[in-house]
Amino acid sequence: MRNTVPFFILVSYIVCACALVACGAGNTSGNAATTPPVLETFSGKIMDDQSWPLAVGAPLGVAADSTGNVYVADHNYIISKITPTGIVTTLDNVRSRLVDSAPSNYDLIASDRAGNVYMANTQGNSLIKISATGQVGVLFGGSYDSPTGTLKPDIRFHSNGITTDSIGNVYMITTDNTILKLTPAGVLTTLNCTDEPSTGARCNLLRGLAIDSAGNFYAVNFGKNTIHKISPTGLVTTLAGSAGISGNTDGTGSAARFNLPKSVAADNDGNIYVADAGNNTIRKISAIGVVTTLAGSAGINGNVDGVGAVARFSNPSTVTTDAASNIYVADTGNTVIRKITATGLVTTFTGSGVDGVGSSARFGATRGMTTDTMGNVYVADWFNQSIRKITPFGVVTTLAGATGLPGNADGTGTAATFNHPSNVATDSDGNIYVADVSNQAIRKITPAGVVTTLAKTDIFTFDDITYQTRAPGITSDHAGNIYVTAPSHRTIYKITPAGLMTIFAGTFDMSGSSDGVGQNANFCLPSGLATDSADNIYVADGCNATIRKITPKGVVTTVAGTAGKAASTDGTGTEAYFMYPSTLAIDNANNIYVGDSVDHTVRKMTPKGVVSTVIGMSGVVNLGAGNPAGSLNLITGIAIHGTSLYIATSDGVAVMHNAP
C-alpha cells in the first residue's frame, strides 16, 4: 500500500483488529452511504485497564508507593498508574490542563504512602497533586489549570527534583540553591544549601532527589558526573564520583566514575541507586560509599532482561524503589518500565518490544505504518529499532531488527539492525522500504525478511525525526521507484530499484513556494507523501500550508491551499486553506485525506479539488471526556484502509468508520 504517512502514535492490535476484521476493512460497498461515520476515541496513549504502552510516550519519570503501585510520567504529559499485576489506568492528562503554550515535560514525579502523586514542572511554575481518589489540585504555581484545586500564582520556583518522606512531606530541589519542604498541612519552608568547601557543590547544580530514613538527601550533578549527599542542615558533599571526569569504574567514593547520571533513589537499608544514563547501567552505592554496577553493561545499549551484567538498558532516566526495596527504572530509550529485584534480576515490568497475539504484544514509538495487499500491517517501531508485522488476525511478530539494539547491519530478520526507523512503505511485490533516519539510509526488506541497504543518504537532519510535524514521508510508485522527503532540505528524492538516488523535486536547502519542474520548484518543510493510481505524488508542504502535486515527469503544481495563507477554510483548490498539513493518505478512489496538524482537523480533497472537513474542530483541542465530539489534539498521523480512517493524535488514536 503506497499511501504511507508518518504515524507517531502506536495503534495496538485492538485498533488493528477493528480495522482489519471486525470493522470490515476493505469493504467499499454501499454501507458508507447509509451508515453515518462513527468516531471511536481511544483514551490517550494509555488505555485504562490495559497493558502499557499503546502509543508513543517514552517514560521520563517513575515513582512507587508502599503497596507496589508504580506511577509513570511520560513524554506525552500523561500520568499513569500501574498496579503490581500490570493493570494501567490514566490518572491525568497533563497536556489538557496546561495553560501555557509551550509546556515543559512533567518528568518530576513522586508518590507518598497514601497513594497521592505529586508532579513538578521541569521548568518550574507549579506543583500539582493528584490524590489517591483522583482529585487534581495545584499546591502552588501558575502554569496548570486546576478545576478542583486552588491556583496560587504568587509562588515561583524552578524544580530539578522531587521526593517524599515516610510521613507525607514533599521536597523539591530548586535552581535557587534551596530545598523546598511542603507538609501535608500545607506549610511551606525552605532549606538553604551550604557549599562543600572542597568542590563548591551547590543545590542549584543538582537534579533528581531522594531521601533516606535519616533525613539525608541525595542528588546528581549531571554535567560533572558526581553523586551528592545533602545533610538535614543543608551541607552538600560529594558521595561518589570525581567532578568533570566521566567513566564506568566501580570503586569507593571519588574513585568511582559515572557517565551522565540522571537520577537517584534510596532503599530502606541506606543504599542509593543511580540511573547512569550514559553508561546504560544502574549503579548501587552502599551506605559507606562503595559503588558497584547492579545491572546493565557499561556502554552497551539494548533491551534485554536478565541478571546483572546480562541485562541491557537504553538511556535509563529515572529510578525509584518500593517498600520491598525493588527498583523500578524508566528505561526511556526502550519505552518500558523495568523492575530490578535485590538480587539484580531485571525484568520488563510493563512496556514495549514484545511479540504476541492481540493485546499481549507490546510496541514502542511508531513513526510510520502501512499495509500490503494481503492486509498485513507493518509498523516502524522507532524506539525498538525494528519493523513489526501484524497479521489480519492480530499476530504480532518482529519482521526485522534487533529489539532495542540500534545498528546498521544488513541481514535476515533479527540479524539486521536499524537506527530509528522513521517510516515504511510497501510496493506491489510485497517488499517493504524503510526510512532509516539515523543511519541516513533507505533499507529494503523482502517478504522473507531479508534486509538490504537500497541507498545511503545524507538528507536527514536531527529535526526531521524530533519534530512531529516534519518527519520524513516515504511512498512508492507502480514501477518500484521510492520517493522520500527531506523536510529540512526542502526536497523530495527519488530512488530507483537499482538504488540510484536523485532529487526529484525541490531546490536543495532553498525554501519557497514556486511551482515548476523538478529542482526549479520550491518547498517549505515537505513531509507526508502519498501516491495515486496514476503515480502522481502528493506532498504535504507544511509551512507553505499547501498540498502539492508532482507528476511522474516531475511537474510540480499547487493543488490546494495558498502559500503564506494559513487558515482553516473549506473550498475548491487554492480557495481552500490549511494551517499546517503534515500527513497524507489516499484511498482507492484517489480521495486525499490531509492531517492538518496544528488545526486539529482532518480534511478531504476529492480528485476535483473540493476540500471539506472530515473531522475535528478548527483550533479546538480535545480536552478529554465531556468535551465536544470530534475535537482532536495535535494530529501526528493518518491512514486509510477501505472505509476506515485512522487518526493519531498526541494523546490517542481515533478510528472513523465509514469515513466520508
Secondary structure, DSSP 8 states (H G I E B T S, - for coil): ----B---S---HHHHHIIIIIT-TT--STHHHHS--EEEEEESSS-TTB-S-SS---EEEEEE-TTS-EEEEETTSEEEEE-TT--EEEEEEHHHHB-SSS-----EEEE-TTS-EEEE-TT-SEEEEE-TTS-EEEEEESSB--TTS--BTT----EEEEEE-TTS-EEEEETTSEEEEE-TT--EEEEE-B--TTT---GGG-EEEEE-TTS-EEEEETTTTEEEEE-TT-BEEEEES-TT-B----EEGGG--BSSEEEEEE-TTS-EEEEEGGGTEEEEE-TT-EEEEEES-TT-B--B-EEGGG-BBSSEEEEEE-TT--EEEEEGGGTEEEEE-TT-EEEEEE-S---EEGGG-----EEEEEE-TTS-EEEEETTTTEEEEE-TT-EEEEEES-TT------EEGGGS--S-EEEEEE-TTS-EEEEEGGGTEEEEE-TT-EEEEEEE-----HHHHH-GGG---EEE-TTS-EEEEEGGGTEEEEE-TT--EEEEES-TT-B----EEGGGS-BSSEEEEEE-TT--EEEEEGGGTEEEEE-TT-EEEEEES-TT----B-EEGGGSB-S-EEEEEE-TT--EEEEEGGGTEEEEE-TT-EEEEEEE-TT----STTS-TT----EEEEEEETTEEEEEETTEEEEEET--
